[in-house]
Amino acid sequence: MTALTLYNFNTPNGVKIHLALEEMGLDYETKPIDISQDEQFAPDFLKISPNNKIPALVDSQGPDGKPIALFESGAILLYLAEKTGKFLPSADTPSGARARYECLKWLFWQMGGFGPMLGQAHHFIVYAPEPIPYGIERYSKEAQRLYGVLDKRLGEAKFVGGDEYSIADMAIWPWARFPERQQVDSAGLKNFQRWFAEIAARPATTRAQEVLAAACE
Ligand SMILES: N[C@@H](CCC(=O)N[C@@H](CS)C(=O)NCC(=O)O)C(=O)O
C-alpha cells in the first residue's frame, strides 16, 4: 500500500506537488477533487483541507508514524523536502542554513505574491462576468512586475534558491507556464526564459503534468 495520497486537481497549485513527488521518486496515489463540481466542499475533504482548496496530502506514515494530513502547497512541499532530505538544503551547517533560507524566501515569495497576484490577474482577465479595466490593469501590471523580479533573480543565480533546483522553483514554475494569460510580456525576460526551458526539459516535469492530467480526466 502506498503511504502518500494526494488530493488534487489540474491547476498550477496542483502541478507543484506532482513536480516534487516525481522528482523525489516517491510512490503515491492521486485522488482527483473536481473543484469545478464543488467537490472541495465535501465533508470528508474538508476534514483534510479545512480551507476547501486543493492540493492536500495525507501521509499514512507521518513523522511520528501516525497519519498526517496537510494543506497549503508550500507546507506540503516543505514536508516532502524534509521527509526525503531532497530539494531543500539542510540547515546543519552555517552555509547550509544560508542556502536553505535563500530557498525559503523564494518559496514564500511565490505563496504570498507570484501565485495570488497572477491568480487575480487571471480572474479579472478570464472569469470576471464583465470587463473591469481597473482590476485587469492593477493585477496584470503587478504580474508583469513580479516576472521582472523573477527575471532579475535568475540573472544572479541558476535557480531561484541558488545553484540547485529546489522546492522554490517547483512552486514558481507551474504558475509561469502561460504569461500571456496574465497579459504579461515575457519575451525580453531572457533569464526567466532560460530557467523556464531548463525546468520544462526535466523528465520529472513531463511526468508530473501527464500524471496529473490523466488523474483528472
Ligand atoms: N494557498 C493555497 C491555494 C490553493 C488554491 O487556491 N487552490 C485552488 C485551485 S488552484 C482551489 O482549490 N480552489 C477551490 C476553491 O477556492 O473553492 C495553496 O497554495 O495550496
Ligand as a Chemical Component Dictionary entry (heavy atoms), coordinates in Angstrom:
data_LIG
# 
_chem_comp.id                   LIG 
_chem_comp.type                 NON-POLYMER 
_chem_comp.pdbx_formal_charge   0 
_chem_comp.three_letter_code    LIG 
# 
loop_
_chem_comp_atom.comp_id 
_chem_comp_atom.atom_id 
_chem_comp_atom.alt_atom_id 
_chem_comp_atom.type_symbol 
_chem_comp_atom.charge 
_chem_comp_atom.model_Cartn_x 
_chem_comp_atom.model_Cartn_y 
_chem_comp_atom.model_Cartn_z 
_chem_comp_atom.pdbx_ordinal 
LIG N1  N1  N 0 -2.554  28.899 -0.983 1  
LIG C1  C1  C 0 -3.168  27.695 -1.453 2  
LIG C2  C2  C 0 -4.011  27.999 -2.655 3  
LIG C3  C3  C 0 -4.729  26.765 -3.158 4  
LIG C4  C4  C 0 -5.777  27.138 -4.169 5  
LIG O1  O1  O 0 -6.048  28.325 -4.432 6  
LIG N2  N2  N 0 -6.421  26.115 -4.724 7  
LIG C5  C5  C 0 -7.493  26.355 -5.673 8  
LIG C6  C6  C 0 -7.163  25.709 -7.019 9  
LIG S1  S1  S 0 -5.631  26.307 -7.652 10 
LIG C7  C7  C 0 -8.757  25.721 -5.150 11 
LIG O2  O2  O 0 -8.737  24.635 -4.627 12 
LIG N3  N3  N 0 -9.902  26.420 -5.266 13 
LIG C8  C8  C 0 -11.161 25.937 -4.843 14 
LIG C9  C9  C 0 -11.938 26.929 -4.032 15 
LIG O3  O3  O 0 -11.405 28.023 -3.770 16 
LIG O4  O4  O 0 -13.066 26.628 -3.670 17 
LIG C10 C10 C 0 -2.081  26.668 -1.809 18 
LIG O5  O5  O 0 -1.016  27.104 -2.274 19 
LIG O6  O6  O 0 -2.286  25.462 -1.585 20 
# 
loop_
_chem_comp_bond.comp_id 
_chem_comp_bond.atom_id_1 
_chem_comp_bond.atom_id_2 
_chem_comp_bond.value_order 
_chem_comp_bond.pdbx_ordinal 
LIG N1  C1  SING 1  
LIG C1  C2  SING 2  
LIG C1  C10 SING 3  
LIG C2  C3  SING 4  
LIG C3  C4  SING 5  
LIG C4  O1  DOUB 6  
LIG C4  N2  SING 7  
LIG N2  C5  SING 8  
LIG C5  C6  SING 9  
LIG C5  C7  SING 10 
LIG C6  S1  SING 11 
LIG C7  O2  DOUB 12 
LIG C7  N3  SING 13 
LIG N3  C8  SING 14 
LIG C8  C9  SING 15 
LIG C9  O3  DOUB 16 
LIG C9  O4  SING 17 
LIG C10 O5  DOUB 18 
LIG C10 O6  SING 19 
# 
